[in-house]
Amino acid sequence: MSNQITRRNALGACAALAPAAASAAAKAIPIGIATNDFRDHSNSSLAKELATQRIKLIQLFFTQTDTNYWKYGGRSDLPGLTPEKLREIAAVYKSEGISIHSMGVYTTLIHPDPSERKANLAYFEAMFKAGGEIGVRKFVSEAGHYQPPGPAPGVAFDLQDEVWTMTVATVKELARIAEAHDAVVMLEPIYRSIFASAKRTRVFIEEVGSPRIRVNLDPANLLEANDLEEMFDQLGRWIDCIHAKDRKLHVSLGVPAGQGDLDYPKFVTLAAKRTPGVPLIVEYVGSKNYRQALAHLREVMAKAGLKEA
C-alpha cells in the first residue's frame, strides 16, 4: 500500500478538518448586497433604501445615477470621481450604518491585444486608487471574455493554451500593481470562461502565487461544472467573498436567490463551516426583486440555525 500524499488527498484532508476547526465561528454569516443592478437610485437614496432592510454591507459598483460609470467587461475614465466625491459617497452609506466591503471592476484580462490589456490594468489601478481614498482594499472581477473575429475557433478562445499563459502573466502584473496599493483582487470563476471550474481556478491562483489574488466564489456560476462540496474543497482557503444568486441547470442566465437549482440549505451550511466570517453578497437583484431574494437567503439561514452577523 502506498502512503504517497497527493494534492487530491491533501485537499480532502483539509476539507475534512475545516468543519471542526470552524465550528466555533460558524453560527453567523454577514449578508450584503451588490449594487450593480440598482441603476435607478442615487447613492444616497440607495443607502436609505437598503437601510430599511437592515443591510449593513455592500459590494459597490459605480452604477448609481450620480456615479454611472461601470460597464461589464469594459472600463471608464471615472469622470468627476474626485477624492471629495468618493468621500461623499462613503459618507452617505456610513450615515445609514452601511460599510463598503469591496468594489466591482469586471474588465477583461484575456484580451489578445497588449495595448488593451495595458489599458485594462490601468483601469484596475484607477479603481485601486479610488478605493484607497475611502479605505476599501478589496476588488472583485472576472477574467472577462473575448470572441475573436471570424468563424468560431475549434477551441474556445478562453480555453486556448496560449491564453492561459498570457493571463497568468497579466494577473501576475495585476498582483504587482495591487501590492503597490495594498489592494486585493478577488477573481470570480464562471463555467463559460478561463476559470471554468473550481479546480481550474485553484490551479490558476496557485500558478500566479500571490497573496493579492484571491477568490470571489459564486456557486451559481459553477453549478454546471462542480458540486458545492467541490467548490469549497478546491477554493476554500482563497475565498474572501461569496455571491448569493442562483441558476437553473443547463441555462446560461443567472437568476435571483431561490429561483434556480442551487441547493441553498447546503450552500449556506458549507459557507458557514468552510469560510466562517466571509460575507454572502446578494447579487443579480435590483429595486424590484432584492427583497424577495434577501428574504429567501435569510429564511434558509434561519432554518439552518445560522444568524446574520
N, C-alpha and C positions, 0 to 999 in steps of 0.2 A: 504493500500500500504506500502510495506517495504522500509525503507531507508538504509538498511544494505549495507555497502561498501564491495564488493567482490574484489578479485585480478583481475578478468576479467574487472570489472568496472574501477578499478584504472588504469589498463593498457590502457584501451580505452580512459580515460580522459587524460592521459599523451600523447597519440598519437595525440589526437585532439589539444592539446596545442602546440605540437612540431613544426608544420609548422610556426605558428605565431611567436613563440619565436625565431626560427632560421632564419626567412626571411631575416634579415639584413646581415647574414653571408652565404647566400646560392647562391651567384652569381658565385662562382668559386670553382673548385674542384682540388686538387693536383692529378697528374697522375704519376704512376711509373711502373716499370717492375720487375717481379720476374725472377731471373737469373737461375733457376734450369734447364731449357732446353737449355741453351746456352753452351753446353759442348764442342763446337768446338772453343771456344775463351779462351784466357788467360784473366785475369782480366784487364790488360792494354788494350788489343785490344777490349774487350767488352766495356770498358769505352769510348773509342774513337768512337765505332760504335753507342752506344746509344746517345752520344752527337750530332751526326749528325741528330738525330730525336728529338732533344730538350727535351730529358728525363733528369729530374733533381732529380729523386728519384728512389731507387731500394730496393727490398727485396732480401737480399744477401743469396744465398745458395752456399756452398762450392763445386761447380760442375765444376769450370773452370779448364783448363788444368794444371795450376800451383797450384791449390788448390782442387784437385779431391778427396774429402773425403765423400761427402754426399751420403747416401743411404736411400731411403724411408723406414720407419719402422725400420731402423737399427741404428747403432751407429758407431763411429770412434774414434780412439785414437788421431786423428788430428796430425799426424806425421809432424814435421817440422814447425808447425804453431806457431812460436815463437812470442813474443811481437813485435820484429823488423819486422817480415814478415807481421803481422797484420797491423802495422802502414804503411807499404809499400803499402798494398792493399788499405787501406783507402785513402792514398795519391793519388793513380792513379785515383780513382773516383773523389776525390775532385778537382784534377787538371783539370777535364773536367766539373766542375760545378755540380757534382752529389753527393747527400747525401745518406747515408745508413739509411733507415727508420727502418729496422728490419732484423732479421736473421732467417733462416729456420732451425728447429730442426727435427720434424716429427719422433720421435722414439715412441715406444709403451708403453703406460701407463697401459694397461689392461692385461699384461702377467700374467698368474696364478702363475708362479714361482717367489717367493720373491727375489731370487738372481738376476733374470733377471730384475725385476723392480728396484732393488737397482742399478744395473749397468746402467740402462737407466736414472735413476735420476742423477747418477754421470756424464753421458754424458751431460745432461741438464746443470749441474753445470760447466762443462768444457766449454760449449758454452757461459754461462753467463760470465765466466772469459775472454773468447776470445772477446766477445762484449765489456766488460768493458775496455779493452785495447784501444779501438777506439771510446769510447763514445756511443756505441749502447746499449740501455737498453730494447728494445722490441724484443721478440722472438715469432715465430709462430709455431704451431704444431697441428696436430690432436691427438686424443687419441690412434690412431693406431687400428690394427685388430689382432685377434687371432683365429685360426682354430684348435680346439682340434684334436688330432689323433683319428682315428677310424671312425665309422659311424657318420653322421651328427646328432647333438642333436636335440630334438624336438623344443627347443627354441634356436635361435642363441646365441652363447657364449656371444657376445657383449651385449645382452639384458637380460641376466640372472640376477636374483635378487642379488645374492652374488657378481656379477661383479660390479654392481652399488656401493655397499657398499665398496668394495675393491678399486675401482677407486676414490671414494670420499676421502678415507683415503690417497691414493697415491698422489692425487693432492693437498691435504692439506699439505703434506710433501713437495711437489714441491713448494708450495707457501712460505713455511718457508725458503727454500733454496733461492728462488727468492728474498725474503725480505733481506736476508744477502748480496745479491749482487746488491741491488737496481734495480732489474730487474722486468719486467712484461711479463707474458706468455699469448699470445692470442690464445685461443683454437678455432679450426675450426670445425664446425659441418658438417656432411655429412650423408645423409639419410641411408646409409648402415653401421652404426656404433653405438656406445653407445650414441652419440649425433645425434640421428636420426631425430630430428625435432627441430624447433626453441624453442618450449615450453620445450622440454626435456632438451635442452642445458641451457635454462634460469633457470630451476629448479635446475640443477646441479650446476651452478655458484652460485646461492643463497645458496645452501647447503654447498658448500665449504666456502663461506663467506669471501673471501679475496680480497682486492683491487689489489693484484698482479696477479689475474687470470681474464682475460678479454676475448674478442671475436674477432676473425678474421672471418668476415662474408663472405661466398662465396655463393651467391644466387643460382648459378647453382647447388651446392651440395644439396640444399633443394627444388629444383624446383618440385620434385616428391611428397614432403610432405606438403609444405606450399605455400601460395600466397605471393607475395612480401610484401604486407602490413603486413601480419602476422609476417614475419621475422623481420621487423623493429619495429613493436609493441612489440614483445617479447624481442628483444635483443638490441634495440637502445641504451640504457643507458650504455651498456658494450662494444660497438663496437669501436675499435681503428684502424681497418684496414679493407678494403673490397677488395676481389679478383674480378677482372673483367674477367671472362671467360664465357662459355656458355655450354649448354647441350640440347640434344633432349629429349623430354619426353619419358619415358619408356626405356631409353637406359643408360647403366652404364657409358660409356666412355664420359668424358668431351671433349669439342672442343673449339677452339678459339672464342673470342667475335664475334658475328654476324653470327655464323654458327649453332645456335641451336634455341630453343624455348623460351628463356628468353626475356621478354619484355624490351628491353634496354631503350627506352624512359621513361617508368615508373620507371625502376631501377635507372637511373641517377637522375631523378627528386626527388625520395624518398631519395636517398643518400644525395642530396644537402639540403633537408628540414630537415631530421631526424638526420643526422650525419655531420653537417657542419664542414669542415676542415679535415675530415677523408679522407685519400688518397684512390683512386682506383688503385689497383696494377694489371696490365695486366698479366695474367698467362696462362699456357698451350701453350706457344709460344716459338719459338727459332729463330735462324737466318733466316730461310726460310719464316716464316709467321708472325713475330711480327709486321711488318709494316702495314699489312692489318688489323690486329686486332686493332692496335693503331689508324689507320685511321678511322675505324668504330666507336670506342669509341669517338673520337674527333668530328666526324660528328654528332653523336647522341647528344652529349653535346651541340654543336653549335645550333642545331635545337631546343633544349630545352631552349635556352637562357643562357647557362652556359659557363663560360670561364674556361680555365685551369689556376690553381693557380701557 
